[in-house]
Amino acid sequence: MAHNPQHGQGPEGNHDPAGNTQMFRAFVDEGAPQGRQAAAAQSAGPRVGLIAGVVAVIAVVAAVAWLALG
């Protein structure tokens, strides 16, 4: 691996972890909006299914009550 003094090392040759941290944060921040949209799309599916299930259960309970009392 070639020695690159501008990447991740200070002028004395000591390792500078801040350079790696800044690159990592830039990478994470760059991908954040896409990741949030994907997470929102994935969480919307189970939520819609849950709402549909609750509506179906209420409809069944209402139908049973209507038949029992009618």
C-alpha positions in Angstrom: 0.0 0.0 0.0 1.4 3.4 -0.9 2.2 5.9 1.8 -0.1 8.9 1.5 0.7 11.6 4.1 -2.5 13.6 3.3 -4.9 10.8 4.0 -5.5 10.0 7.7 -2.2 11.2 9.0 -0.9 14.4 10.6 2.3 16.2 9.6 4.3 14.2 12.2 3.2 10.9 10.7 0.9 10.1 13.6 -2.4 8.4 12.7 -5.3 10.9 12.7 -8.6 9.1 13.3 -10.6 12.3 12.6 -9.8 12.0 8.9 -11.4 8.5 8.8 -14.3 9.7 11.0 -15.0 12.6 8.7 -15.0 10.4 5.6 -17.3 7.9 7.4 -19.8 10.7 8.4 -19.8 12.1 4.9 -20.6 8.6 3.6 -23.4 8.0 6.1 -24.9 11.5 5.6 -24.8 11.0 1.8 -26.8 7.8 2.0 -29.1 8.9 4.8 -32.1 10.2 2.8 -32.3 7.1 0.6 -32.1 4.9 3.7 -34.8 6.8 5.4 -37.1 6.6 2.4 -36.5 2.8 2.2 -37.2 2.4 5.9 -40.4 4.4 5.6 -41.6 2.3 2.7 -40.9 -0.9 4.6 -42.6 0.2 7.8 -45.7 1.4 5.9 -46.4 -2.1 4.6 -46.9 -3.8 8.0 -48.8 -0.8 9.3 -51.3 -1.0 6.4 -51.7 -4.7 7.0 -52.3 -4.1 10.7 -55.0 -1.5 10.0 -56.7 -3.8 7.5 -56.6 -6.6 10.0 -58.2 -4.5 12.7 -60.9 -3.3 10.4 -61.6 -6.9 9.3 -61.9 -8.1 12.9 -64.2 -5.2 13.8 -66.4 -6.1 10.8 -66.6 -9.8 11.8 -67.4 -9.0 15.4 -70.1 -6.5 14.3 -71.6 -9.2 11.9 -71.6 -11.8 14.7 -73.2 -9.4 17.1 -75.8 -8.4 14.5 -76.7 -12.0 13.8 -76.8 -12.9 17.5 -79.0 -10.0 18.5 -81.2 -10.0 15.4 
